[in-house]
């Protein structure tokens, strides 16, 4: 389980990226890199990091489902993910 502060930090970054997205796009098209550099660092999309929506785990993230591999396995075994079955032979 990730620290609550790390999860909160990622949420804060996501909000800031959404807030400045249009402004960054306009400045990039205009080629005004001086003004672009004055925007907050956390407003850049590159600084976002994918995390599991349940546990906040940053590694082993499955983009299609939005959860980590560990949560995916548990939920698939319990039959909570439609269309996914555990292979056994």
Backbone as a printed PyTorch tensor [residue, N CA C, xyz], in Angstrom:
tensor([[[  0.8440,  -1.1800,   0.0000],
         [  0.0000,   0.0000,   0.0000],
         [  0.8880,   1.2410,   0.0000]],

        [[  0.6100,   2.1270,  -0.9120],
         [  1.3920,   3.3610,  -1.0150],
         [  1.0150,   4.3220,   0.1070]],

        [[  1.9410,   5.2080,   0.4130],
         [  1.6590,   6.2240,   1.4240],
         [  0.5800,   7.1540,   0.9020]],

        [[ -0.2390,   7.6100,   1.7890],
         [ -1.3320,   8.5120,   1.4100],
         [ -0.7910,   9.8070,   0.8180]],

        [[  0.3650,  10.2480,   1.3030],
         [  0.9490,  11.4880,   0.7820],
         [  1.3600,  11.3320,  -0.6800]],

        [[  1.8250,  10.1470,  -1.0590],
         [  2.2150,   9.9090,  -2.4530],
         [  0.9920,   9.8930,  -3.3580]],

        [[ -0.0850,   9.2720,  -2.8820],
         [ -1.3260,   9.2440,  -3.6730],
         [ -1.8780,  10.6530,  -3.8370]],

        [[ -1.8320,  11.4300,  -2.7660],
         [ -2.3310,  12.8040,  -2.7980],
         [ -1.4880,  13.6650,  -3.7370]],

        [[ -0.1940,  13.4380,  -3.7420],
         [  0.7090,  14.1960,  -4.6110],
         [  0.3950,  13.9380,  -6.0850]],

        [[  0.1100,  12.6770,  -6.4130],
         [ -0.2370,  12.3370,  -7.7960],
         [ -1.5690,  12.9660,  -8.2150]],

        [[ -2.5260,  13.0030,  -7.2980],
         [ -3.8160,  13.6340,  -7.5870],
         [ -3.6260,  15.1220,  -7.8300]],

        [[ -2.7900,  15.7360,  -7.0110],
         [ -2.4980,  17.1660,  -7.1400],
         [ -1.8420,  17.4640,  -8.4870]],

        [[ -0.8880,  16.6100,  -8.8820],
         [ -0.2270,  16.7810, -10.1790],
         [ -1.2200,  16.6370, -11.3250]],

        [[ -2.1130,  15.6620, -11.2270],
         [ -3.1010,  15.4350, -12.2950],
         [ -4.0050,  16.6490, -12.4640]],

        [[ -4.4050,  17.2540, -11.3470],
         [ -5.2420,  18.4520, -11.4120],
         [ -4.4910,  19.6050, -12.0650]],

        [[ -3.2070,  19.7450, -11.7130],
         [ -2.4030,  20.8370, -12.2590],
         [ -2.1720,  20.6430, -13.7590]],

        [[ -1.9710,  19.4080, -14.1920],
         [ -1.7910,  19.1220, -15.6120],
         [ -3.0510,  19.5130, -16.3790]],

        [[ -4.2110,  19.1540, -15.8400],
         [ -5.4810,  19.4980, -16.4910],
         [ -5.6900,  21.0110, -16.5440]],

        [[ -5.2850,  21.6820, -15.4860],
         [ -5.4790,  23.1310, -15.3990],
         [ -4.6600,  23.8840, -16.4520]],

        [[ -3.4150,  23.4660, -16.6470],
         [ -2.5080,  24.1780, -17.5410],
         [ -2.3910,  23.5690, -18.9390]],

        [[ -3.1500,  22.5310, -19.2460],
         [ -3.0120,  21.8280, -20.5250],
         [ -3.2020,  22.7500, -21.7180]],

        [[ -4.2600,  23.5220, -21.7210],
         [ -4.5590,  24.4070, -22.8460],
         [ -3.4880,  25.4940, -22.9920]],

        [[ -3.0710,  26.0630, -21.8700],
         [ -2.0610,  27.1210, -21.8890],
         [ -0.7320,  26.5890, -22.4270]],

        [[ -0.3470,  25.3850, -21.9850],
         [  0.8970,  24.7730, -22.4540],
         [  0.8310,  24.5070, -23.9540]],

        [[ -0.3190,  24.0570, -24.4260],
         [ -0.4940,  23.7510, -25.8470],
         [ -0.3100,  25.0150, -26.6920]],

        [[ -0.9200,  26.1110, -26.2670],
         [ -0.8200,  27.3840, -26.9910],
         [  0.6240,  27.8830, -27.0160]],

        [[  1.3020,  27.8170, -25.8640],
         [  2.6840,  28.2830, -25.7910],
         [  3.6290,  27.4270, -26.6380]],

        [[  3.3820,  26.1230, -26.6830],
         [  4.2170,  25.2470, -27.4990],
         [  4.0440,  25.5510, -28.9840]],

        [[  2.7890,  25.7600, -29.4040],
         [  2.5210,  26.0690, -30.8080],
         [  3.1540,  27.3980, -31.2090]],

        [[  3.1500,  28.3510, -30.2800],
         [  3.7330,  29.6660, -30.5540],
         [  5.2610,  29.6270, -30.4790]],

        [[  5.8110,  28.5900, -29.8700],
         [  7.2600,  28.4740, -29.7290],
         [  7.8360,  29.3730, -28.6500]],

        [[  6.9890,  29.7920, -27.7180],
         [  7.4170,  30.6930, -26.6420],
         [  7.9020,  29.8630, -25.4530]],

        [[  9.1520,  29.4090, -25.5330],
         [  9.6820,  28.5140, -24.5090],
         [ 10.0720,  29.2390, -23.2300]],

        [[ 10.2550,  30.5350, -23.3110],
         [ 10.5740,  31.3130, -22.1050],
         [  9.3710,  31.3430, -21.1660]],

        [[  8.1890,  31.5900, -21.7170],
         [  6.9690,  31.6000, -20.8960],
         [  6.6060,  30.1900, -20.4600]],

        [[  6.8770,  29.2210, -21.3170],
         [  6.5940,  27.8240, -20.9960],
         [  7.4310,  27.3720, -19.7970]],

        [[  8.6640,  27.8400, -19.7130],
         [  9.5560,  27.4790, -18.6170],
         [  9.1180,  28.1040, -17.2930]],

        [[  8.3490,  29.1850, -17.3630],
         [  7.8920,  29.8500, -16.1410],
         [  6.6590,  29.1800, -15.5230]],

        [[  6.0280,  28.2820, -16.2610],
         [  4.8850,  27.5460, -15.7080],
         [  5.3950,  26.5590, -14.6580]],

        [[  4.5200,  26.1150, -13.7480],
         [  4.9530,  25.1510, -12.7190],
         [  5.4530,  23.8440, -13.3450]],

        [[  6.4650,  23.2550, -12.7430],
         [  7.0210,  21.9980, -13.2610],
         [  5.9820,  20.8830, -13.2580]],

        [[  5.1680,  20.8540, -12.2160],
         [  4.1760,  19.7840, -12.0980],
         [  3.0190,  19.9170, -13.0770]],

        [[  3.0090,  20.9640, -13.8930],
         [  1.9420,  21.1090, -14.8790],
         [  2.2720,  20.3560, -16.1640]],

        [[  3.4680,  19.7610, -16.2190],
         [  3.8740,  18.9850, -17.3800],
         [  3.3150,  17.5650, -17.2790]],

        [[  2.8040,  17.0420, -18.3880],
         [  2.2120,  15.7020, -18.4120],
         [  3.2460,  14.6120, -18.1350]],

        [[  4.4860,  14.8940, -18.4390],
         [  5.5610,  13.9200, -18.2710],
         [  5.7600,  13.5490, -16.8030]],

        [[  5.4410,  14.4570, -15.9070],
         [  5.6690,  14.2220, -14.4780],
         [  4.6110,  13.3420, -13.8160]],

        [[  3.5460,  13.0050, -14.5420],
         [  2.5310,  12.1010, -13.9930],
         [  3.0730,  10.6720, -13.9780]],

        [[  2.6700,   9.9130, -12.9900],
         [  3.0920,   8.5200, -12.8840],
         [  1.8540,   7.6790, -12.6290]],

        [[  1.6840,   6.6300, -13.4170],
         [  0.5100,   5.7700, -13.2770],
         [  0.5730,   5.0000, -11.9690]],

        [[ -0.5530,   4.9490, -11.2690],
         [ -0.6310,   4.2100, -10.0120],
         [ -1.9140,   3.3800,  -9.9740]],

        [[ -1.8690,   2.2970,  -9.2280],
         [ -3.0430,   1.4440,  -9.0390],
         [ -4.1280,   2.2550,  -8.3510]],

        [[ -5.3410,   2.1700,  -8.8640],
         [ -6.4360,   2.9520,  -8.2870],
         [ -6.8880,   2.4100,  -6.9280]],

        [[ -6.5350,   1.1770,  -6.6120],
         [ -6.9510,   0.5750,  -5.3450],
         [ -5.8780,   0.7520,  -4.2680]],

        [[ -4.6470,   0.3470,  -4.5970],
         [ -3.5850,   0.3610,  -3.5950],
         [ -2.6290,   1.5340,  -3.7240]],

        [[ -2.5300,   2.1190,  -4.8930],
         [ -1.5890,   3.2110,  -5.1130],
         [ -0.2140,   2.7200,  -5.5250]],

        [[ -0.0780,   1.4360,  -5.7680],
         [  1.2150,   0.8490,  -6.1590],
         [  1.6660,   1.4150,  -7.5090]],

        [[  2.9170,   1.9240,  -7.5810],
         [  3.3800,   2.5490,  -8.8260],
         [  3.9360,   1.5610,  -9.8560]],

        [[  4.3680,   0.3900,  -9.4140],
         [  4.9680,  -0.5680, -10.3410],
         [  4.0010,  -1.6990, -10.6580]],

        [[  4.1630,  -2.3230, -11.8040],
         [  3.2940,  -3.4250, -12.2030],
         [  1.8960,  -2.9480, -12.5290]],

        [[  1.7930,  -1.7350, -13.0750],
         [  0.5040,  -1.1080, -13.3860],
         [  0.0040,  -1.6020, -14.7380]],

        [[ -1.2480,  -2.0430, -14.7990],
         [ -1.8580,  -2.4830, -16.0520],
         [ -2.7910,  -1.3810, -16.5390]],

        [[ -2.3680,  -0.6980, -17.5960],
         [ -3.0700,   0.4840, -18.0870],
         [ -4.5150,   0.1750, -18.5070]],

        [[ -4.7290,  -0.9700, -19.1290],
         [ -6.0580,  -1.3300, -19.6160],
         [ -7.0900,  -1.4060, -18.4890]],

        [[ -6.6550,  -1.8480, -17.3090],
         [ -7.5700,  -2.0180, -16.1810],
         [ -7.4240,  -0.9370, -15.1120]],

        [[ -6.2970,  -0.2380, -15.0980],
         [ -6.0690,   0.8300, -14.1220],
         [ -5.6990,   0.3250, -12.7420]],

        [[ -5.2380,  -0.9300, -12.6720],
         [ -4.8520,  -1.5120, -11.3870],
         [ -3.5030,  -2.2180, -11.5220]],

        [[ -2.8950,  -2.5630, -10.3910],
         [ -1.6050,  -3.2530, -10.4150],
         [ -1.8150,  -4.7310, -10.7230]],

        [[ -0.7100,  -5.3950, -11.0710],
         [ -0.7770,  -6.8120, -11.4320],
         [ -1.2650,  -7.6760, -10.2730]],

        [[ -0.9410,  -7.2590,  -9.0490],
         [ -1.3280,  -8.0390,  -7.8740],
         [ -2.8390,  -7.9600,  -7.6650]],

        [[ -3.3820,  -6.7370,  -7.7400],
         [ -4.8230,  -6.5590,  -7.6050],
         [ -5.5620,  -7.2260,  -8.7560]],

        [[ -4.9760,  -7.1670,  -9.9470],
         [ -5.5860,  -7.8080, -11.1120],
         [ -5.7340,  -9.3050, -10.8820]],

        [[ -4.6790,  -9.9220, -10.3710],
         [ -4.6980, -11.3740, -10.1390],
         [ -5.7440, -11.7530,  -9.0930]],

        [[ -5.7760, -10.9760,  -8.0100],
         [ -6.7550, -11.2590,  -6.9560],
         [ -8.1880, -11.1040,  -7.4710]],

        [[ -8.4360, -10.0070,  -8.1830],
         [ -9.7900,  -9.7550,  -8.6820],
         [-10.1970, -10.7730,  -9.7500]],

        [[ -9.2500, -11.1880, -10.5970],
         [ -9.5370, -12.1770, -11.6340],
         [ -9.8550, -13.5280, -11.0050]],

        [[ -9.1220, -13.8840,  -9.9490],
         [ -9.3590, -15.1560,  -9.2650],
         [-10.7350, -15.1870,  -8.5960]],

        [[-11.1800, -14.0250,  -8.1200],
         [-12.4860, -13.9320,  -7.4730],
         [-13.6170, -13.7580,  -8.4790]],

        [[-13.2590, -13.5730,  -9.7580],
         [-14.2730, -13.4090, -10.8030],
         [-14.8650, -12.0110, -10.8450]],

        [[-14.1340, -11.0150, -10.3750],
         [-14.6390,  -9.6500, -10.3390],
         [-14.4030,  -8.8820, -11.6390]],

        [[-13.5550,  -9.4290, -12.5310],
         [-13.2810,  -8.7710, -13.7940],
         [-13.9720,  -9.5790, -14.8910]],

        [[-14.9630,  -8.9870, -15.5600],
         [-15.7210,  -9.7080, -16.5920],
         [-14.8280, -10.1310, -17.7640]],

        [[-14.9900, -11.3540, -18.2120],
         [-14.2520, -11.8560, -19.3640],
         [-12.8760, -12.3860, -19.0630]],

        [[-12.4320, -12.3230, -17.8190],
         [-11.1000, -12.8060, -17.4520],
         [-11.2620, -14.0560, -16.5940]],

        [[-10.6060, -15.1300, -17.0260],
         [-10.6150, -16.3560, -16.2470],
         [ -9.1870, -16.8160, -16.0400]],

        [[ -8.9310, -17.4840, -14.9480],
         [ -7.6000, -17.9720, -14.6440],
         [ -7.3400, -19.2360, -15.4670]],

        [[ -6.2360, -19.2190, -16.1760],
         [ -5.8820, -20.3730, -16.9860],
         [ -5.3020, -21.4670, -16.0770]],

        [[ -5.7400, -22.6940, -16.2950],
         [ -5.1670, -23.8220, -15.5460],
         [ -5.1520, -25.0340, -16.4500]],

        [[ -4.0390, -25.8100, -16.4040],
         [ -3.9370, -26.9720, -17.2670],
         [ -3.2480, -28.1090, -16.5940]]])
